[in-house]
Amino acid sequence: MTIEGRHLPVLLEETVAILQPRSDGCYLDTTVGLGGHAEALLIESAPAGRLCGIDRDTEALALAKGRLRQFGSRVELRHGDFARLGAIAAENGWGPFDGILFDLGFSSFQMDNASRGFSFMRDGPLDMRMDRQGCDKSAAELLARIPERELARLLQDYGEERWARRIAARIVDARRTQPLTTTAQLARLVAAAVPRRAWPRRIHVATRTFQALRIAVNDELARLRRGMQDAVELLAVGGRICMISFHSLEDRIVKEMLRGWARSEPPRVHLLTKRPVVPTERESEINPRARSAKLRAAERC
Ligand SMILES: C[S@@+](CC[C@H](N)C(=O)[O-])C[C@H]1O[C@@H](n2cnc3c(N)ncnc32)[C@H](O)[C@@H]1O
């Protein structure tokens, strides 16, 4: 099976049910990844529905291009950051859209590739950049210079890590003798910093540290806010925005922004999900990555 075939899109049926793709519709996937959701939207909007898509990751985008080639001129894909959505849409003459999707975070393709440095399960360079051609610093570069207090704050804020200060102290101590360059080195340091009795039962002891660094390296939360602000401007009246998030920090931003638009005078959207839609037990069993997913959606007034 191909890499893109192995990646299971999260909350796929629920996303399609909300976006209700039509043959005269035009859709935007801001996180095309391996093209799983995009493919479903194109199938459901056959024969003439159109899809524009972007991703920060050129390697994922190349795979998505291959997968979606069968849809010919119905698809347009570009390398880009959703924080620049307004500019990208203007440059390409895109919009307004009948549906916009954000499927946040990283794909299994990025996670499973040791050379990308996202995973503590596979030893690789401590990179974690979604866009290796962009100007973000790698996790190794960030860890080489960041002051200890700032690092502790980052682990606390972005990883909600209880042992943030101990982990930060351990990292700063270790880098005095040897630069931190690999995921295994970092995972070992975190394991040594957290007392064994306090190791979490359901997740790896380094999960929160890796999440925090990934968010910081890619400036994910600020980009999410900018992307959503641009997206609401690009929605046609009656168009729908569908947001899939994977941790509480993202979900909080999504919830607050959607509510803010719904409460503005006059309202810019009405909410389609009072509570987030979550995966069925069956989906979580088949695809453990889906377990933490939450979907929220709204319709442009
Ligand atoms: C969960 S995956 C998307 C999977 C996709 N829906 C599918 O079915 O194959 C998230 C994708 O978002 C991309 N991404 C993350 N931040 C981004 C940003 N600021 N702009 C554009 N793409 C981004 C990542 O590179 C990754 O490919």
The ligand as an SDF file (V2000), in Angstrom:
LIG
                    3D

 27 29  0  0  0  0  0  0  0  0999 V2000
   -3.4120   16.0310   10.0580 C   0  0  0  0  0  0  0  0  0  0  0  0
   -2.4830   16.4480    8.6300 S   0  0  0  0  0  0  0  0  0  0  0  0
   -3.7200   16.6090    7.3860 C   0  0  0  0  0  0  0  0  0  0  0  0
   -4.1490   15.2980    6.8150 C   0  0  0  0  0  0  0  0  0  0  0  0
   -5.1210   15.4250    5.6680 C   0  0  0  0  0  0  0  0  0  0  0  0
   -6.3890   15.9840    6.0650 N   0  0  0  0  0  0  0  0  0  0  0  0
   -5.3400   14.0720    5.0030 C   0  0  0  0  0  0  0  0  0  0  0  0
   -6.4520   13.5690    5.0440 O   0  0  0  0  0  0  0  0  0  0  0  0
   -4.3870   13.5460    4.4510 O   0  0  0  0  0  0  0  0  0  0  0  0
   -2.0780   18.1110    8.9360 C   0  0  0  0  0  0  0  0  0  0  0  0
   -1.3100   18.7760    7.8270 C   0  0  0  0  0  0  0  0  0  0  0  0
   -1.3280   20.1670    8.1000 O   0  0  0  0  0  0  0  0  0  0  0  0
   -0.1220   20.7150    7.6310 C   0  0  0  0  0  0  0  0  0  0  0  0
    0.0550   22.0100    8.2790 N   0  0  0  0  0  0  0  0  0  0  0  0
    0.3390   22.2440    9.5770 C   0  0  0  0  0  0  0  0  0  0  0  0
    0.4200   23.5760    9.7980 N   0  0  0  0  0  0  0  0  0  0  0  0
    0.1670   24.1910    8.6170 C   0  0  0  0  0  0  0  0  0  0  0  0
    0.0940   25.5540    8.2060 C   0  0  0  0  0  0  0  0  0  0  0  0
    0.3240   26.5590    9.0570 N   0  0  0  0  0  0  0  0  0  0  0  0
   -0.2100   25.8180    6.9110 N   0  0  0  0  0  0  0  0  0  0  0  0
   -0.4400   24.7990    6.0310 C   0  0  0  0  0  0  0  0  0  0  0  0
   -0.3610   23.4850    6.3610 N   0  0  0  0  0  0  0  0  0  0  0  0
   -0.0670   23.1890    7.6430 C   0  0  0  0  0  0  0  0  0  0  0  0
    0.9110   19.6780    7.9950 C   0  0  0  0  0  0  0  0  0  0  0  0
    2.0540   19.8190    7.1930 O   0  0  0  0  0  0  0  0  0  0  0  0
    0.1360   18.3750    7.7210 C   0  0  0  0  0  0  0  0  0  0  0  0
    0.4170   17.8830    6.4350 O   0  0  0  0  0  0  0  0  0  0  0  0
  1  2  1  0
  2  3  1  0
  2 10  1  0
  3  4  1  0
  4  5  1  0
  5  6  1  0
  5  7  1  0
  7  8  2  0
  7  9  1  0
 10 11  1  0
 11 12  1  0
 11 26  1  0
 12 13  1  0
 13 14  1  0
 13 24  1  0
 14 15  1  0
 14 23  1  0
 15 16  2  0
 16 17  1  0
 17 18  1  0
 17 23  2  0
 18 19  1  0
 18 20  2  0
 20 21  1  0
 21 22  2  0
 22 23  1  0
 24 25  1  0
 24 26  1  0
 26 27  1  0
M  CHG  2   2   1   9  -1
M  END
$$$$
